């Protein structure tokens, strides 16, 4: 594979700075411990309260980080956010520099869930953490100042996969309702690990080897089998009807591009309102790790879609 010539020229400098790494057990902890690539968060934009709430039955408590724009009172719409990290990395605080400006701009509350990571916790533990956090958020909406009719779920990468799985779980359990799902290059399909390689996608940032590691860690076995639940791999869902309005964005060179386009197509065929963006020359996480025009456009499109969904 050689897709470098297809990378947007404004996104190439970052690739020259970053070593090409594929995840393994040997380097996982070092990757978890690496310093953030983002500047410090601007804490003047949003307040933060951390609530420790009951986890799933028989499981540990979980932390919910509740952000609110500074100086704004009254009842606000809410984004329930699930961070990325290939199912094996990441924590809520990593995203502080990204979410605080978003919250201030959109004048909304964000609740971000600190779910358990694989391989220490396999499916269904992490998605049940996400559901338990959502249930607590809705139950305490009044005291948090949240309008539960304007609450949707958002995630990037593995967080996008969990967000899509959570939307399926919410629909199927019938206890709550979501206003939208906002999926940024979501990790949706374990079968990508066993499919024929895409000739140009997945060379940078998140590779096929890392993908196999992430899915194997979450599932506790090799990916690609018929027995994988749609609450782990949402692309396995046979019925996509009655899901909330959906935003999906990905880069044309992202390993997930095919599964994301396919999921959007199937949602449309199921009667779900869908907005799909595929950014030429974009590799995985190009919108947050780089700052060229295509990254800026992706962030603008995402912010404006969230603004409409929250309205």
N, C-alpha and C positions, 0 to 999 in steps of 0.2 A: 504494500500500500504506500502511495505517495500522494498525499492530498495538499501538500504545502502550497502548491501553485493556486489552489482554490480558496485559500484563506484570505479574507479581506485584508488588504495591505495595512490598514490601521490596527489590525489585531495581531500582526506577526511579531512585533517587538516583544510582546509578553512571552511568546513561545521561545524566543532566544534566551530569555532570562530563566525560564523554568526547566529543571531537569525532567526528562521523560521517565515517569515512575508508574509502575503497575503494582497494585496492592498485593501483599502476601502477609501471612501470619508474622513473619520475621520483622516487618517494618510497620505493622499496624500501630503499635503503641507510639512509635516515634512520630508517625503522621498525626496521631491524636494530640500529641504534645507540642507540635510545631507552633511557632508564633503566628498570630493572625497576620494576614496580608493587608488588612484594612486599617485605616487611621483610627484613632480613638473616637468613640461615639460622642456626639454633641448632646450632653445630658440636659442642656437647656431647652431642648425641643419637646421632650416627653418625660413624664414621671414614670417610675417603675415601682411596682409592688410585686413581691414574690409570695405566692400562696402555696403552701403545702397541703395537698388535698388527697382524699382517698383514691388509691389506684384500683385496678380491677380486683375482683374477689380473690382473696388469698395472695395478692401481690403487694409489693411495697407501695407506699405513698408516692405521689409524683408532684413535681414542682410546676406551677404555672406562672409565667412571667406576664404580668398585666401592665401594658403601656397605655398611657393616656396623654393626649396633647396638652402641653402646659397652657394654663389660663382659660381652658374651655370647660364649661359646666354643662349640666343637663344630660339628657339621654342621647347616646351616640350609636351609630352603627359599629359593627365589630368584624374584624378579620381574625379568624382562628388559624394560627400559623403553625406549620410543621416544618422544621428545618431539614436541610439536606445533609448528605454525607455518606451516600452509598450504603445506607443501613448500618454502617459500622463506625462512623465518625461523626463529629459535629456536636455542638451544644448550643443552647439558645443564645448565650452571650456572644457567640461568634457573629451573630447577625445584628447586634445592637447598632453598629454604625450604618447599616442599611435600612433598618426598620424605623428608627426614630425620625429621620427626615420624611419618610413615607407617611407616618402617622400624623406628623405636623401638617403635611401638605393636604392629606385627605380628611383631616379633622375626624378621625375615627379612633376607636380603641382597638388594640391588638392584644390577643391572648396567645402566647406561644408556649407549647408544651415540651417539657423535658422528658421525652420518652426513653425507655431503656434501649440500649444498643445491642446489636448482634456483633459477634457470635455468642456473647455471654447470655443474651436472651434471644431465643428463636421465636419465630411466628408461632402463635398469635400474640405473644406478649406485647410487642411495641404498638401494634394497631389497637389493642385493647386499652393500652395506656392513653392513646389519642382519644378513643371513645370516652373513657372515664373522665378525661379532662374536659371534653366538650360537654358531657352531661353535667359536670359541676358548674361550668360556665353558664349554661342555660338556666340551671336551678338557681344561680345567684345573680342572674342578669340584672335584677332591680337594684341590688346593692352595689353592683359594679357600674351602674349607669349605662347598661347595654340595651339596645332595642333588639330583642331576639328575632324579630321579623326581618331584620337587615343584618343577619349574621351569615357569613359564608366562610369557606375553608380555602386556604392557600398553602402551597408548598413548592419548593424548588428541588428538582432532581429526585432523590429518594423521598424527600418531603412531598414532592408532587405525586409520587406513587402512593404514599400514605394518604394524602389528601383525596385522591381518587378512590382509594379503598374505603376511606371513611365515608365518603358520599354514598357509596354502595351500601355500606353497613347501616348508615342512618336511614336510607330508603327502605332497606329490608326489615329492620327492626321496628320501624314505624313509631318511634318514641318522639322524634324531633323532626325538624325540617330545616334545610339549608337554603339560603337565598342564591348561592352561586358556588362554583368551584373554580379556582384560579390556579392553573397548573403550568408551571414553568419547567420546560424540558423534563417532564415527569418520567420516572423509571417505572414502567408499567408492565413489562412482559419478560418473564424469565426465559421464554423461548428464544429471545435474542441471543442468548448464550449458546444455543445449539443450531441456530439458523446459519445459512451460508453467509459468509462475511460480506458486509456492504463494501463495495470497492473503494469508497471515498470517505466513509464516516467512521468516527471512533479512533482516529489516529492520535488525537491530542487530548490532554487533561484526564478524560475518563475513557479507558481503553477496554477492549474486549476481555482482557485478562482480569482487570479490576472488576469488571461487571460480573464475571464468573465468581470471583471471590466474594463480592457483595451479596449476590443471590445465594450462594452456597452457605454463607454465614447466616443469613436470615432464615433460610429454610431448614438448615441442619442436614441437608443432603444435596445431591447434585441437582441443578436446575433443569427445567425443560420437560419434566414428566407431566402426565395427564392428571395427576392427583393434587396439583397445586391449587390452593383455594384462590378465588378471585379477590378475597380480602388480603391476600398477599400480592397477587399479580392481577390487577384490575382488568388487564386485557383478556383474562380468561373468562370474564363474565359473559354469559350468553345473552343476557337481557340488559340493555342499557337504557330502557325506557324509564320515564318519570324521574330522571336525574335533573339537578338544577342547571341553570344556564352555565355555560362552560367557556372558559378562556384557556387556550393551549398555545404556548409559544416554544419554539425550538430553533436551533441553528441547523443549517443544511448539512453541516459536517459533524453534527452531534451523533454519537452512537445511537441515540434514541429516536432519531428522526423518523424512521419508518414506523416504529410502533406508535409514536405520537400522532403521525398523520393518519394511520389506520384507526386509532382510537377516535380521533375527531370525526373521521368519515362514518364510523359506526354510530357514534352519537347522533350525527345529523340524520342518518337513516332511521334512528329510533325516535326522531321528533324532538330532540333536545336542541335549543338554540346554542350555537357554537360560533366562537370567533377563533380562527386559527391563523397563526403567524409563523412563517418559516423564513429565517433571515439568511440570505446568501453569504457565504464566507464565514459563518459563525460556527465555532466549535463549542464544546460543552462549557457552560458558565461564562461565555464571552461577555455577557451583559454586566457582570459584576467584577470580573478580573481585568477588564480592559476598558478604555474610555474613548474609543473612536466613534465616529458618527453612527455606525451601525449599532454599537452598544447603547449610545444615547437614545437612538430611535426605539430600540427594544424597551428601554426603561420608560420612555414616554408612553409607548403603546400600552404597556402593562399598567402604568399609573392611571391612564385615562379609562381603561377598561374597569379597573377597580372603582374609580370614581362613579362610573355609570352603575356598576353593580350595587354599590352602597347607597345610591340615591333612593 
